[in-house]
Amino acid sequence: MAENNKKTYWPHMILGFLFIGISLGYWTVKSASSLPVQESNQYMLKYQMADMHINEIQKREIAFDKLYNIEIVNVETVVMTDNVNSNRPQPNAVKLSQGLNDFTYKVVTKDGTTVSDANVTFLLTQPHSRTQDQLFAEVPYMGETYFIKGVNITKPGRYTLQLRAVVGDTIGYTETAAYLKP
């Protein structure tokens, strides 16, 4: 009769582990769905379009780089200190100012001749967010430069200045790091 008085707790343990597993699964799904997912805008395209046409994009970019250069001119830079944990040096970032900013770019041939008939598009974006993107679809050509006027920046932080120049069948891209101090 002593054996009938023994209680086994393994059914309760199984139910407890099942409850913990379901609770942790629910918590994982809830916390993962609350984080925003930002799409990449490399090559100034949606990720899906860039992925589908990457071979054509790279071929046209290589053809552009053989013939032309894109330069940003008349900008002040912020001296960036190199990361001691990385072997990759950081280029100096363009210094931005609170409020309206203007940017000037030159598209030149390899021999230094200015290209006046390029179709230029400018995008101001942040590295991990697309919420404050500013796209200037048709940048005007003014006196040997392409001039972007009135880019309003209100939030301090890191930015990326992206420019795409289309000349004939070639496309050139440039990305320049920029920074607005708080």
Backbone as a printed PyTorch tensor [residue, N CA C, xyz], in Angstrom:
tensor([[[  0.7960,  -1.1900,   0.0000],
         [  0.0000,   0.0000,   0.0000],
         [  0.8460,   1.2640,   0.0000]],

        [[  2.1020,   1.1370,   0.3480],
         [  2.9700,   2.3050,   0.3910],
         [  3.2190,   2.8510,  -1.0120]],

        [[  3.1570,   1.9550,  -2.0090],
         [  3.4270,   2.4290,  -3.3680],
         [  2.3050,   3.2640,  -3.9340]],

        [[  1.1250,   3.1340,  -3.4840],
         [  0.0110,   3.9220,  -4.0010],
         [  0.0630,   5.3600,  -3.5000]],

        [[  0.7710,   5.6220,  -2.4190],
         [  0.8470,   6.9790,  -1.8890],
         [  1.9100,   7.8330,  -2.5870]],

        [[  2.7810,   7.2500,  -3.4110],
         [  3.7930,   8.0240,  -4.1390],
         [  3.1190,   8.8730,  -5.2140]],

        [[  3.5450,  10.1570,  -5.2670],
         [  3.0060,  11.0410,  -6.2970],
         [  4.0910,  11.2630,  -7.3510]],

        [[  3.6880,  11.2760,  -8.5800],
         [  4.6170,  11.5670,  -9.6690],
         [  4.3270,  12.9690, -10.1980]],

        [[  5.3990,  13.7000, -10.4180],
         [  5.2550,  15.0960, -10.8570],
         [  5.5940,  15.2850, -12.3250]],

        [[  5.9470,  14.2230, -13.0280],
         [  6.3410,  14.3950, -14.4150],
         [  5.2280,  14.9390, -15.3050]],

        [[  3.9220,  14.6290, -15.1220],
         [  2.9090,  15.2730, -15.9760],
         [  2.8640,  16.7880, -15.7600]],

        [[  3.0750,  17.2170, -14.5060],
         [  3.0870,  18.6520, -14.2320],
         [  4.3090,  19.3180, -14.8570]],

        [[  5.4490,  18.6260, -14.8400],
         [  6.6590,  19.1740, -15.4610],
         [  6.4840,  19.3090, -16.9720]],

        [[  5.8690,  18.3190, -17.5960],
         [  5.6380,  18.3810, -19.0470],
         [  4.7400,  19.5660, -19.3790]],

        [[  3.6740,  19.7490, -18.6310],
         [  2.7740,  20.8850, -18.8660],
         [  3.4920,  22.2120, -18.5940]],

        [[  4.3280,  22.2630, -17.5760],
         [  5.0850,  23.4780, -17.2730],
         [  6.0460,  23.8310, -18.3890]],

        [[  6.8030,  22.8360, -18.8910],
         [  7.7260,  23.0970, -19.9980],
         [  6.9720,  23.4940, -21.2680]],

        [[  5.8320,  22.9010, -21.5140],
         [  5.0100,  23.2540, -22.6730],
         [  4.5370,  24.7110, -22.5500]],

        [[  4.1000,  25.1030, -21.3610],
         [  3.6640,  26.4780, -21.1210],
         [  4.8250,  27.4620, -21.3090]],

        [[  5.9930,  27.1170, -20.7930],
         [  7.1700,  27.9890, -20.9560],
         [  7.5460,  28.1110, -22.4280]],

        [[  7.5120,  26.9950, -23.1540],
         [  7.8470,  27.0280, -24.5800],
         [  6.8750,  27.8740, -25.3790]],

        [[  5.5860,  27.7530, -25.1130],
         [  4.5870,  28.5580, -25.8230],
         [  4.7460,  30.0340, -25.4630]],

        [[  5.0030,  30.3240, -24.1840],
         [  5.1900,  31.7140, -23.7560],
         [  6.4150,  32.3290, -24.4150]],

        [[  7.5420,  31.6240, -24.4570],
         [  8.7450,  32.1570, -25.0940],
         [  8.5580,  32.3180, -26.6070]],

        [[  7.8330,  31.4010, -27.2330],
         [  7.5430,  31.5280, -28.6630],
         [  6.7000,  32.7560, -28.9470]],

        [[  5.6840,  32.9840, -28.1290],
         [  4.8330,  34.1680, -28.2870],
         [  5.6510,  35.4420, -28.0880]],

        [[  6.5070,  35.4600, -27.0660],
         [  7.3310,  36.6350, -26.7850],
         [  8.2890,  36.9190, -27.9370]],

        [[  8.8670,  35.8740, -28.5200],
         [  9.7970,  36.0440, -29.6460],
         [  9.0880,  36.6500, -30.8520]],

        [[  7.9180,  36.1210, -31.1890],
         [  7.1790,  36.6300, -32.3440],
         [  6.7410,  38.0690, -32.0960]],

        [[  6.2640,  38.3600, -30.8990],
         [  5.7990,  39.7150, -30.5840],
         [  6.9400,  40.7210, -30.6290]],

        [[  8.0900,  40.3920, -30.0540],
         [  9.2060,  41.3430, -30.0550],
         [  9.8060,  41.4880, -31.4490]],

        [[  9.8400,  40.4300, -32.2480],
         [ 10.3960,  40.5240, -33.5960],
         [  9.4860,  41.3230, -34.5160]],

        [[  8.1830,  41.2080, -34.3450],
         [  7.2690,  41.9450, -35.2200],
         [  7.1710,  43.4170, -34.8400]],

        [[  7.6180,  43.7930, -33.6520],
         [  7.5580,  45.1980, -33.2590],
         [  8.7390,  45.9990, -33.7840]],

        [[  9.8010,  45.3450, -34.2450],
         [ 10.9630,  46.0490, -34.7870],
         [ 10.7090,  46.4100, -36.2470]],

        [[ 10.9750,  47.6480, -36.6460],
         [ 10.7260,  48.0280, -38.0270],
         [ 11.7810,  47.4370, -38.9650]],

        [[ 11.3580,  47.0680, -40.1430],
         [ 12.2600,  46.5520, -41.1670],
         [ 12.3980,  47.6350, -42.2270]],

        [[ 13.6260,  48.0370, -42.4920],
         [ 13.8800,  49.0750, -43.4770],
         [ 14.4410,  48.4310, -44.7410]],

        [[ 13.8880,  48.8440, -45.8720],
         [ 14.3930,  48.3390, -47.1360],
         [ 15.6900,  49.0470, -47.4970]],

        [[ 16.5360,  48.3380, -48.2030],
         [ 17.7670,  48.9250, -48.6960],
         [ 17.4400,  49.7830, -49.9210]],

        [[ 18.1920,  50.8520, -50.1180],
         [ 17.9920,  51.6630, -51.3150],
         [ 19.3090,  51.8550, -52.0520]],

        [[ 20.0980,  50.8010, -52.0790],
         [ 21.3530,  50.8620, -52.8120],
         [ 21.0440,  50.9890, -54.3000]],

        [[ 21.8430,  51.7210, -55.0050],
         [ 21.6640,  52.0650, -56.4190],
         [ 20.4050,  52.9080, -56.6270]],

        [[ 19.8980,  53.5040, -55.5480],
         [ 18.7230,  54.3620, -55.5850],
         [ 17.5070,  53.6410, -56.1700]],

        [[ 17.4170,  52.3430, -55.8960],
         [ 16.2970,  51.5190, -56.3330],
         [ 15.7980,  50.7040, -55.1550]],

        [[ 14.6030,  50.1940, -55.2790],
         [ 14.1340,  49.2550, -54.2680],
         [ 15.0010,  47.9960, -54.3580]],

        [[ 15.0950,  47.3050, -53.2360],
         [ 15.9620,  46.1260, -53.1640],
         [ 15.6040,  45.0920, -54.2360]],

        [[ 14.3170,  44.8580, -54.4310],
         [ 13.8860,  43.8350, -55.3900],
         [ 14.3010,  44.1930, -56.8160]],

        [[ 14.1740,  45.4800, -57.1700],
         [ 14.5500,  45.8980, -58.5250],
         [ 16.0650,  45.8150, -58.7150]],

        [[ 16.8120,  46.2310, -57.7070],
         [ 18.2710,  46.1480, -57.8070],
         [ 18.7200,  44.6990, -57.8870]],

        [[ 18.0770,  43.8150, -57.1490],
         [ 18.4330,  42.4040, -57.1490],
         [ 18.1360,  41.7560, -58.4980]],

        [[ 17.0090,  42.1100, -59.1020],
         [ 16.6400,  41.5100, -60.3890],
         [ 17.5480,  41.9810, -61.5270]],

        [[ 18.0490,  43.2160, -61.4550],
         [ 18.8150,  43.7900, -62.5590],
         [ 20.2670,  44.0780, -62.1860]],

        [[ 20.8180,  43.3820, -61.2050],
         [ 22.1520,  43.7090, -60.7050],
         [ 23.2350,  43.5430, -61.7650]],

        [[ 23.1380,  42.5410, -62.6110],
         [ 24.1620,  42.3440, -63.6480],
         [ 24.1790,  43.5050, -64.6300]],

        [[ 23.0220,  43.9570, -65.0510],
         [ 22.9230,  45.0860, -65.9730],
         [ 23.4070,  46.3760, -65.2980]],

        [[ 23.0450,  46.5640, -64.0280],
         [ 23.4620,  47.7620, -63.2890],
         [ 24.9820,  47.8130, -63.1740]],

        [[ 25.5910,  46.7060, -62.8000],
         [ 27.0420,  46.6840, -62.6290],
         [ 27.7730,  46.8540, -63.9580]],

        [[ 27.2360,  46.2890, -65.0270],
         [ 27.8610,  46.4440, -66.3430],
         [ 27.8160,  47.9050, -66.7830]],

        [[ 26.6920,  48.5830, -66.5720],
         [ 26.5740,  49.9870, -66.9450],
         [ 27.4180,  50.8850, -66.0350]],

        [[ 27.5610,  50.4900, -64.7660],
         [ 28.3930,  51.2620, -63.8420],
         [ 29.8720,  51.1480, -64.1990]],

        [[ 30.3180,  49.9640, -64.5720],
         [ 31.7100,  49.7740, -64.9840],
         [ 32.0050,  50.5920, -66.2460]],

        [[ 31.0400,  50.5990, -67.1850],
         [ 31.2180,  51.3950, -68.4050],
         [ 31.2870,  52.8860, -68.0680]],

        [[ 30.4970,  53.3520, -67.1120],
         [ 30.5350,  54.7540, -66.6950],
         [ 31.8770,  55.0800, -66.0580]],

        [[ 32.3450,  54.2080, -65.1660],
         [ 33.5970,  54.4660, -64.4470],
         [ 34.8090,  54.5010, -65.3730]],

        [[ 34.7290,  53.8290, -66.5230],
         [ 35.8270,  53.8800, -67.4860],
         [ 35.9110,  55.2410, -68.1960]],

        [[ 34.7690,  55.9170, -68.3110],
         [ 34.7180,  57.1550, -69.0840],
         [ 34.5910,  58.4250, -68.2490]],

        [[ 33.9350,  58.3400, -67.0730],
         [ 33.5740,  59.5540, -66.3350],
         [ 33.9320,  59.4380, -64.8510]],

        [[ 33.9540,  60.6050, -64.1960],
         [ 34.1090,  60.7090, -62.7450],
         [ 33.0090,  61.6060, -62.2010]],

        [[ 32.5770,  61.3250, -60.9690],
         [ 31.6240,  62.1810, -60.2630],
         [ 32.3450,  62.7320, -59.0470]],

        [[ 32.2930,  64.0620, -58.8840],
         [ 32.9840,  64.6970, -57.7700],
         [ 32.0250,  65.6330, -57.0490]],

        [[ 32.0680,  65.6310, -55.7330],
         [ 31.3430,  66.6310, -54.9550],
         [ 32.3250,  67.7680, -54.6850]],

        [[ 31.8680,  68.9980, -54.8850],
         [ 32.7630,  70.1530, -54.7470],
         [ 32.1800,  71.1550, -53.7510]],

        [[ 33.0680,  71.9870, -53.2180],
         [ 32.7050,  73.0740, -52.3020],
         [ 31.9820,  72.5860, -51.0570]],

        [[ 32.5320,  71.5540, -50.4020],
         [ 31.9390,  71.0680, -49.1530],
         [ 32.9850,  71.0830, -48.0550]],

        [[ 32.5220,  71.2630, -46.8470],
         [ 33.3790,  71.1870, -45.6740],
         [ 33.2570,  69.7750, -45.1070]],

        [[ 34.3770,  69.2170, -44.6680],
         [ 34.3390,  67.8510, -44.1540],
         [ 34.6140,  67.8220, -42.6550]],

        [[ 34.1420,  66.7540, -42.0270],
         [ 34.3890,  66.4920, -40.6200],
         [ 35.4820,  65.4370, -40.5550]],

        [[ 36.5210,  65.6750, -39.7800],
         [ 37.6080,  64.7120, -39.6680],
         [ 37.1310,  63.5420, -38.8220]],

        [[ 37.1410,  62.3670, -39.4080],
         [ 36.6910,  61.1610, -38.7180],
         [ 37.9070,  60.4280, -38.1540]],

        [[ 37.8160,  60.0000, -36.9140],
         [ 38.8950,  59.2080, -36.3250],
         [ 38.6770,  57.7510, -36.7120]],

        [[ 39.7670,  57.0790, -37.0150],
         [ 39.6700,  55.6860, -37.4250],
         [ 39.2930,  54.7990, -36.2440]],

        [[ 38.5410,  53.7800, -36.5240],
         [ 38.1380,  52.8100, -35.5120],
         [ 39.3270,  51.9130, -35.2110]],

        [[ 39.7290,  51.8500, -33.9480],
         [ 40.9000,  51.0480, -33.5860],
         [ 40.6340,  49.5580, -33.7110]],

        [[ 39.3770,  49.1490, -33.7430],
         [ 39.0320,  47.7320, -33.8430],
         [ 38.8520,  47.2780, -35.2950]],

        [[ 39.0250,  48.1700, -36.2290],
         [ 38.8310,  47.8400, -37.6350],
         [ 40.0690,  48.2380, -38.4210]],

        [[ 40.3780,  47.4860, -39.4310],
         [ 41.5150,  47.8080, -40.2890],
         [ 41.1120,  48.6990, -41.4580]],

        [[ 39.8500,  49.0780, -41.5200],
         [ 39.3500,  49.8710, -42.6320],
         [ 39.3200,  51.3470, -42.2460]],

        [[ 40.0770,  52.1890, -42.9230],
         [ 40.0480,  53.6250, -42.5990],
         [ 38.7220,  54.2370, -43.0410]],

        [[ 38.2600,  55.2090, -42.2680],
         [ 37.0140,  55.8810, -42.5920],
         [ 37.3150,  57.1770, -43.3280]],

        [[ 36.6300,  57.4080, -44.4590],
         [ 36.8300,  58.6890, -45.1500],
         [ 36.1600,  59.8040, -44.3570]],

        [[ 36.6420,  61.0030, -44.5470],
         [ 36.0500,  62.1490, -43.8610],
         [ 34.6500,  62.3990, -44.4040]],

        [[ 33.7240,  62.6580, -43.4940],
         [ 32.3240,  62.8690, -43.8640],
         [ 32.0740,  64.3360, -44.1720]],

        [[ 31.0860,  64.5820, -45.0100],
         [ 30.6750,  65.9390, -45.3330],
         [ 29.9640,  66.5180, -44.1150]],

        [[ 30.3130,  67.7360, -43.7750],
         [ 29.6920,  68.4020, -42.6250],
         [ 28.3880,  69.0530, -43.0820]],

        [[ 27.2960,  68.6900, -42.4290],
         [ 25.9900,  69.2470, -42.7430],
         [ 25.6460,  70.3270, -41.7300]],

        [[ 24.7200,  71.1900, -42.0910],
         [ 24.2600,  72.2200, -41.1630],
         [ 22.7590,  72.0630, -40.9520]],

        [[ 22.3120,  72.5050, -39.7950],
         [ 20.8930,  72.4430, -39.4680],
         [ 20.1270,  73.3490, -40.4230]],

        [[ 19.0540,  72.8500, -40.9940],
         [ 18.2560,  73.6520, -41.9190],
         [ 18.5750,  73.3250, -43.3670]],

        [[ 18.5930,  74.3680, -44.2100],
         [ 18.7810,  74.1770, -45.6480],
         [ 20.2520,  74.0010, -45.9960]],

        [[ 20.5310,  73.0280, -46.8500],
         [ 21.8780,  72.7390, -47.3360],
         [ 21.8550,  72.7170, -48.8600]],

        [[ 22.9750,  73.0680, -49.4470],
         [ 23.1400,  73.0190, -50.8960],
         [ 24.3450,  72.1350, -51.2190]],

        [[ 24.2360,  71.3890, -52.3190],
         [ 25.3220,  70.5090, -52.7310],
         [ 25.6170,  70.7540, -54.2070]],

        [[ 26.8950,  70.6610, -54.5440],
         [ 27.3380,  70.8760, -55.9170],
         [ 28.1680,  69.6770, -56.3520]],

        [[ 27.8220,  69.1150, -57.5020],
         [ 28.5330,  67.9670, -58.0550],
         [ 29.0180,  68.3010, -59.4540]],

        [[ 30.1120,  67.6700, -59.8280],
         [ 30.6310,  67.7660, -61.1880],
         [ 30.6660,  66.3640, -61.7780]],

        [[ 30.2360,  66.2500, -63.0050],
         [ 30.3940,  65.0230, -63.7770],
         [ 31.3630,  65.3750, -64.8890]],

        [[ 32.5390,  64.7480, -64.8590],
         [ 33.5910,  65.0760, -65.8220],
         [ 34.0790,  63.7960, -66.4960]],

        [[ 34.6110,  63.9810, -67.6960],
         [ 35.2290,  62.8600, -68.3890],
         [ 36.6060,  62.6240, -67.7780]],

        [[ 37.2380,  61.5470, -68.1470],
         [ 38.5640,  61.2360, -67.5950],
         [ 39.6140,  62.2820, -67.9530]],

        [[ 39.4110,  62.9970, -69.0710],
         [ 40.3720,  64.0400, -69.4390],
         [ 40.0200,  65.4070, -68.8420]],

        [[ 38.9520,  65.5070, -68.0430],
         [ 38.6170,  66.7390, -67.3330],
         [ 37.5280,  67.5820, -67.9570]],

        [[ 36.9600,  67.1480, -69.0720],
         [ 35.8970,  67.8980, -69.7280],
         [ 34.5830,  67.7020, -68.9640]],

        [[ 33.8760,  68.7900, -68.7120],
         [ 32.6120,  68.7220, -67.9810],
         [ 31.5120,  68.1460, -68.8690]],

        [[ 30.7140,  67.2610, -68.3050],
         [ 29.5830,  66.6580, -69.0110],
         [ 28.3390,  67.4630, -68.6610]],

        [[ 27.6930,  68.0350, -69.6790],
         [ 26.5430,  68.9040, -69.4230],
         [ 25.2020,  68.2210, -69.6860]],

        [[ 25.2080,  67.0680, -70.3360],
         [ 23.9410,  66.4380, -70.7200],
         [ 23.6060,  65.1970, -69.8940]],

        [[ 24.1170,  65.1040, -68.6860],
         [ 23.8230,  63.9570, -67.8290],
         [ 22.4560,  64.1350, -67.1700]],

        [[ 21.7680,  63.0560, -66.9950],
         [ 20.5150,  63.0470, -66.2410],
         [ 20.8810,  62.6870, -64.8050]],

        [[ 20.8270,  63.6640, -63.8900],
         [ 21.3320,  63.4990, -62.5330],
         [ 20.1800,  63.4480, -61.5400]],

        [[ 20.2620,  62.4740, -60.6220],
         [ 19.2930,  62.3060, -59.5480],
         [ 20.0460,  62.2780, -58.2320]],

        [[ 19.5070,  62.9590, -57.2130],
         [ 20.1530,  63.0640, -55.9030],
         [ 19.2100,  62.5340, -54.8340]],

        [[ 19.7870,  61.8050, -53.8660],
         [ 19.0080,  61.2720, -52.7460],
         [ 19.7680,  61.4990, -51.4550]],

        [[ 19.1110,  62.1270, -50.4950],
         [ 19.6410,  62.2490, -49.1410],
         [ 18.9300,  61.1980, -48.3080]],

        [[ 19.6980,  60.3180, -47.6810],
         [ 19.1140,  59.2340, -46.8970],
         [ 19.9470,  59.0050, -45.6570]],

        [[ 19.4020,  58.2620, -44.7180],
         [ 20.1480,  57.8340, -43.5460],
         [ 20.5060,  56.3640, -43.7440]],

        [[ 21.6310,  55.9020, -43.1550],
         [ 22.1020,  54.5440, -43.4400],
         [ 21.1170,  53.4240, -43.1170]],

        [[ 20.3290,  53.5530, -42.0600],
         [ 19.4650,  52.4400, -41.6760],
         [ 18.0000,  52.8360, -41.5860]],

        [[ 17.6110,  53.8520, -42.3170],
         [ 16.2300,  54.3110, -42.2760],
         [ 15.8820,  54.9940, -43.5860]],

        [[ 14.6320,  54.8580, -43.9810],
         [ 14.1740,  55.5470, -45.1810],
         [ 13.0940,  56.5600, -44.8620]],

        [[ 12.8740,  56.8160, -43.5760],
         [ 11.7650,  57.6780, -43.1850],
         [ 11.9800,  59.1330, -43.5850]],

        [[ 13.2060,  59.6070, -43.6100],
         [ 13.4670,  61.0060, -43.9320],
         [ 14.1750,  61.1760, -45.2740]],

        [[ 14.0050,  60.2520, -46.1810],
         [ 14.6420,  60.3560, -47.4900],
         [ 14.1150,  61.5780, -48.2400]],

        [[ 15.0290,  62.2450, -48.9390],
         [ 14.6620,  63.3530, -49.8030],
         [ 15.2510,  63.0810, -51.1820]],

        [[ 14.3800,  62.9330, -52.1630],
         [ 14.7940,  62.6160, -53.5290],
         [ 14.5980,  63.8430, -54.4130]],

        [[ 15.6440,  64.1890, -55.1640],
         [ 15.5950,  65.2570, -56.1480],
         [ 15.7910,  64.5980, -57.5040]],

        [[ 14.6830,  64.4220, -58.2460],
         [ 14.6940,  63.5970, -59.4510],
         [ 15.4580,  64.2260, -60.6060]],

        [[ 15.3400,  65.5180, -60.8070],
         [ 16.0220,  66.1610, -61.9280],
         [ 16.8650,  67.3140, -61.4000]],

        [[ 18.1470,  67.0690, -61.2850],
         [ 19.0630,  68.0850, -60.7760],
         [ 19.5030,  68.9540, -61.9510]],

        [[ 19.3460,  70.2860, -61.8350],
         [ 19.6880,  71.1580, -62.9660],
         [ 21.1960,  71.3520, -63.1090]],

        [[ 21.5900,  71.5740, -64.3650],
         [ 22.9840,  71.8650, -64.7040],
         [ 23.1430,  73.3780, -64.7240]],

        [[ 24.0610,  73.8810, -63.8830],
         [ 24.2450,  75.3350, -63.7740],
         [ 25.7350,  75.6550, -63.7850]],

        [[ 26.2300,  76.1930, -64.8570],
         [ 27.6130,  76.6690, -64.9290],
         [ 28.6550,  75.6140, -64.6100]],

        [[ 28.7010,  74.5480, -65.3350],
         [ 29.6710,  73.4540, -65.2130],
         [ 29.4700,  72.5590, -63.9920]],

        [[ 28.3990,  72.7380, -63.2370],
         [ 28.1170,  71.8660, -62.0880],
         [ 26.6310,  71.5270, -62.0470]],

        [[ 26.3320,  70.4880, -61.3220],
         [ 24.9540,  70.1070, -61.0380],
         [ 24.6700,  70.5580, -59.6100]],

        [[ 23.6430,  71.3870, -59.4620],
         [ 23.4170,  72.0880, -58.2030],
         [ 22.1140,  71.6080, -57.5550]],

        [[ 22.2320,  71.0970, -56.3270],
         [ 21.0800,  70.6690, -55.5470],
         [ 20.8620,  71.7320, -54.4840]],

        [[ 19.7130,  72.3830, -54.5150],
         [ 19.4600,  73.5080, -53.6190],
         [ 18.2880,  73.1960, -52.6980]],

        [[ 18.4300,  73.6080, -51.4420],
         [ 17.3180,  73.5490, -50.5050],
         [ 17.0440,  72.1850, -49.9110]],

        [[ 18.0930,  71.4460, -49.5590],
         [ 17.9120,  70.1580, -48.8830],
         [ 17.7620,  70.4690, -47.3950]],

        [[ 16.5710,  70.2440, -46.8690],
         [ 16.2720,  70.5930, -45.4860],
         [ 16.6010,  69.4210, -44.5670]],

        [[ 17.5320,  69.6560, -43.6300],
         [ 17.9430,  68.6250, -42.6720],
         [ 17.6560,  69.1530, -41.2760]],

        [[ 16.8150,  68.4390, -40.5380],
         [ 16.4270,  68.8940, -39.2140],
         [ 16.9200,  67.9860, -38.1010]],

        [[ 17.1100,  66.7190, -38.3930],
         [ 17.4710,  65.7560, -37.3600],
         [ 18.9700,  65.4710, -37.3960]],

        [[ 19.6770,  65.6060, -36.2620],
         [ 21.1140,  65.3050, -36.2620],
         [ 21.3750,  63.8120, -36.4490]],

        [[ 22.5630,  63.5000, -36.9710],
         [ 22.9520,  62.1040, -37.1360],
         [ 23.7270,  61.8780, -38.4220]],

        [[ 23.8720,  60.5870, -38.7600],
         [ 24.5980,  60.2000, -39.9670],
         [ 23.6580,  60.2130, -41.1670]],

        [[ 24.1860,  60.6170, -42.2990],
         [ 23.4320,  60.6480, -43.5460],
         [ 24.3110,  60.1070, -44.6650]],

        [[ 23.6770,  59.8080, -45.7750],
         [ 24.3880,  59.3980, -46.9800],
         [ 23.8830,  60.2480, -48.1310]],

        [[ 24.8120,  60.8540, -48.8470],
         [ 24.4870,  61.6260, -50.0410],
         [ 24.7040,  60.7060, -51.2380]],

        [[ 23.6300,  60.3770, -51.9360],
         [ 23.7240,  59.4770, -53.0890],
         [ 23.4110,  60.2600, -54.3530]],

        [[ 24.2040,  60.0210, -55.3760],
         [ 23.9920,  60.6850, -56.6530],
         [ 24.0840,  59.6450, -57.7560]],

        [[ 23.1460,  59.7190, -58.6940],
         [ 23.1530,  58.8390, -59.8670],
         [ 23.1810,  59.7230, -61.1010]],

        [[ 24.1310,  59.4600, -61.9740],
         [ 24.2580,  60.2170, -63.2210],
         [ 24.1250,  59.2530, -64.3930]],

        [[ 23.2060,  59.5520, -65.2900],
         [ 22.9910,  58.7280, -66.4820],
         [ 23.4920,  59.5130, -67.6860]],

        [[ 24.4830,  58.9400, -68.3610],
         [ 25.0280,  59.5480, -69.5750],
         [ 24.9570,  58.4780, -70.6610]],

        [[ 24.0430,  58.6730, -71.6020],
         [ 23.8580,  57.6800, -72.6640],
         [ 23.3790,  56.3600, -72.0740]],

        [[ 24.1280,  55.2880, -72.3460],
         [ 23.7750,  53.9640, -71.8250],
         [ 24.5180,  53.6170, -70.5460]],

        [[ 25.2450,  54.5680, -69.9940],
         [ 26.0230,  54.2970, -68.7890],
         [ 25.3860,  54.9800, -67.5840]],

        [[ 25.5930,  54.3780, -66.4200],
         [ 25.0590,  54.9440, -65.1750],
         [ 26.1790,  54.9530, -64.1460]],

        [[ 26.3690,  56.1070, -63.5170],
         [ 27.3660,  56.2230, -62.4640],
         [ 26.6990,  56.5170, -61.1310]],

        [[ 27.2650,  55.9490, -60.0800],
         [ 26.7360,  56.1400, -58.7240],
         [ 27.8600,  56.6190, -57.8170]],

        [[ 27.4950,  57.4510, -56.8640],
         [ 28.4270,  57.8340, -55.8190],
         [ 27.6580,  57.9510, -54.5120]],

        [[ 28.3050,  57.4920, -53.4560],
         [ 27.7480,  57.6160, -52.1130],
         [ 28.7850,  58.3250, -51.2550]],

        [[ 28.3590,  59.3830, -50.5750],
         [ 29.2500,  60.1500, -49.7260],
         [ 28.6520,  60.1890, -48.3240]],

        [[ 29.4750,  59.8430, -47.3380],
         [ 29.0200,  59.9190, -45.9530],
         [ 28.9050,  61.3800, -45.5410]],

        [[ 27.8910,  61.6700, -44.7340],
         [ 27.6740,  63.0270, -44.2340],
         [ 27.2300,  62.9380, -42.7770]],

        [[ 27.4280,  64.0400, -42.0570],
         [ 27.1520,  64.0100, -40.6280],
         [ 26.6670,  65.3900, -40.1650]],

        [[ 25.5840,  65.3850, -39.3790],
         [ 25.0740,  66.5980, -38.7470],
         [ 25.2060,  66.4370, -37.2470]],

        [[ 26.0680,  67.2680, -36.6650],
         [ 26.3100,  67.1780, -35.2170],
         [ 25.0840,  67.6690, -34.4540]],

        [[ 24.8170,  67.0580, -33.2930],
         [ 23.6800,  67.5110, -32.4800],
         [ 23.9300,  68.8700, -31.8630]]])
